[in-house]
Amino acid sequence: MRQLALLSVVEEDTLREEFSHAGVAPEEARLALEKRYGDLLEETLEFDRQLVSFQANKTEILHSWVKYREGFSADLVESLLARFDIHPGDRILDPFAGSGTTLLVSQLLGIDAVGIDLLAHCHLAWEAKAQVFNYDLEELRHIRQLVLEKTPPATADKFPHLRITWSAFPTQTERDLMAYTHWFETLDINAQSKILCKMILTSNLEAISYTRKGGQYLRWDQRAEKIRERNKKRLAQGEKPIQGMHKGCLPGVKEAFLEALEKIIIDAQLLQKSPPPPSMQRLVKGNTLYVLPKMEAEQFDGVITSPPYANRYDYTRTYALEEAYLGIGKDIFKLRQRQISCTVENRPKLAALAELYRSIGKYGRYEHVLDTARHNQALIEVNQALQMREARGEVNNSSILRMIEQYFTELTFVFAELYRTCKHGAQVAFVNDNVRYAGEVIPVDLLCTNLAEQVGFAPVKIYVLPQRKGNSSQQMAKYGRVALRKSVIIWQKE
Ligand SMILES: C[S@@+](CC[C@H](N)C(=O)[O-])C[C@H]1O[C@@H](n2cnc3c(N)ncnc32)[C@H](O)[C@@H]1O
């Protein structure tokens, strides 16, 4: 793994002054946060964009088996574990575990870890990667040979499409996919190998399909029937056809499977030569908001995590193919609602949360946390600023207001539960991006630090990545470009 340069520089514009474009809304509370935590902001080359995103994992042994764009890199986790002085015997938590990077690095270092996530394909990814030291390599080579030499029998099984995934594959590819799926389930191979085969098929879905992940939705190839049908209608109505992209020649199921399996065999062979010290990791399938409150207090030595950002990105749409393939069906709507509120479709979760806390005899805790979020001056200011923008007709979707309020309220519950479940001395690393809506900058890093402090944590540092993020083209055209921070935030339970 890559060694990190311990070089850090503070740049003048790490601090910024204009939170509300053209001074439309009050900004005192946000300025007060900047004043309070300004000394903690440190622009550093130690955490660059590659390290804090999945990019660095793309070529990593084992971590590259599943591409999860929203993930952070194994190097980042390793660096934070070293910084937090976490050793074998300690226990780490990742309440938004995604593809399991935190758990996997912990496993490789012999550190215990618990993760929580909702997505089925993330669980499958973890189940398959976590077994790397246990795979029967002879059997994997046997599977490779079988796939090379045999054609799986056709099956009547159909891909369990959702409305938004219909026509995502060329017809023959979809038939092959289901044939291989059925074949692997019935082959005389062990259960671990079956899980691995399913994981490979799942992680190849994008590559073999007419879709590409990017932005908030799946992008579609112009050859997909869905696009062709839509264009027929558009033309009939005298409208311009949708362009759609062209992905070029798509790999077949067999070809993509063999390529992935080949790499896995090489990685597993290498890793099995030096297994790590024994340790325990567990990925809980559930909603962090409801799982954390039931967890035992003071058990974690550190937290490394990155929640969904407050940027309207919908995991259930981006990963619709994978979730559909794994049988989510109509439950996709429930899954969307269970995610932390980061899309305009998310409805409030407070009634369910109140019920949960009541059911475990901790309603007082619920009231206290809710009170903390509701009385946070900066959050009140952000909510009011967005209301003012909406009254001026500047917010392009009024549900953004609800999303922002819910997002920070829900995170306050997470912070309070992290505080409760951490041991004294434990540190938390929280990766997030600042955002801007309708000319109002929301300093997510400062606001989260403030909320975390109000539930008990001591703020330690806010590492700022040297490359900032831009804004959407509409925002840039209207309000100018504001460089938004991407931060690795550190707090401690003292
Ligand atoms: C930024 S990704 C985490 C990626 C992870 N660090 C990795 O390296 O793969 C955020 C994750 O939070 C999960 N998530 C969102 N809301 C959740 C909730 N309420 N409970 C549990 N997980 C949730 C999403 O499914 C997503 O996988």
PDBQT file of the ligand as one rigid body, heavy atoms in Angstrom, charges set to zero:
ROOT
HETATM    1  C1  LIG A 501     -20.366   6.920   1.063  1.00  0.00    +0.000 C 
HETATM    2  S1  LIG A 501     -21.039   5.314   1.122  1.00  0.00    +0.000 S 
HETATM    3  C2  LIG A 501     -19.882   4.469   2.141  1.00  0.00    +0.000 C 
HETATM    4  C3  LIG A 501     -18.785   3.823   1.332  1.00  0.00    +0.000 C 
HETATM    5  C4  LIG A 501     -17.771   3.067   2.174  1.00  0.00    +0.000 C 
HETATM    6  N1  LIG A 501     -16.942   3.973   2.945  1.00  0.00    +0.000 N 
HETATM    7  C5  LIG A 501     -16.881   2.226   1.264  1.00  0.00    +0.000 C 
HETATM    8  O1  LIG A 501     -15.669   2.401   1.277  1.00  0.00    +0.000 OA
HETATM    9  O2  LIG A 501     -17.424   1.398   0.507  1.00  0.00    +0.000 OA
HETATM   10  C6  LIG A 501     -22.410   5.510   2.187  1.00  0.00    +0.000 C 
HETATM   11  C7  LIG A 501     -23.163   4.235   2.496  1.00  0.00    +0.000 C 
HETATM   12  O3  LIG A 501     -24.131   4.532   3.494  1.00  0.00    +0.000 OA
HETATM   13  C8  LIG A 501     -25.203   3.624   3.305  1.00  0.00    +0.000 C 
HETATM   14  N2  LIG A 501     -26.371   4.138   4.035  1.00  0.00    +0.000 N 
HETATM   15  C9  LIG A 501     -27.130   5.217   3.759  1.00  0.00    +0.000 A 
HETATM   16  N3  LIG A 501     -28.084   5.377   4.665  1.00  0.00    +0.000 NA
HETATM   17  C10 LIG A 501     -27.954   4.362   5.561  1.00  0.00    +0.000 A 
HETATM   18  C11 LIG A 501     -28.651   3.990   6.717  1.00  0.00    +0.000 A 
HETATM   19  N4  LIG A 501     -29.687   4.692   7.165  1.00  0.00    +0.000 N 
HETATM   20  N5  LIG A 501     -28.233   2.881   7.378  1.00  0.00    +0.000 NA
HETATM   21  C12 LIG A 501     -27.175   2.164   6.930  1.00  0.00    +0.000 A 
HETATM   22  N6  LIG A 501     -26.468   2.486   5.836  1.00  0.00    +0.000 NA
HETATM   23  C13 LIG A 501     -26.850   3.565   5.154  1.00  0.00    +0.000 A 
HETATM   24  C14 LIG A 501     -25.370   3.576   1.806  1.00  0.00    +0.000 C 
HETATM   25  O4  LIG A 501     -26.063   2.403   1.440  1.00  0.00    +0.000 OA
HETATM   26  C15 LIG A 501     -23.916   3.619   1.328  1.00  0.00    +0.000 C 
HETATM   27  O5  LIG A 501     -23.445   2.331   1.072  1.00  0.00    +0.000 OA
ENDROOT
TORSDOF 0
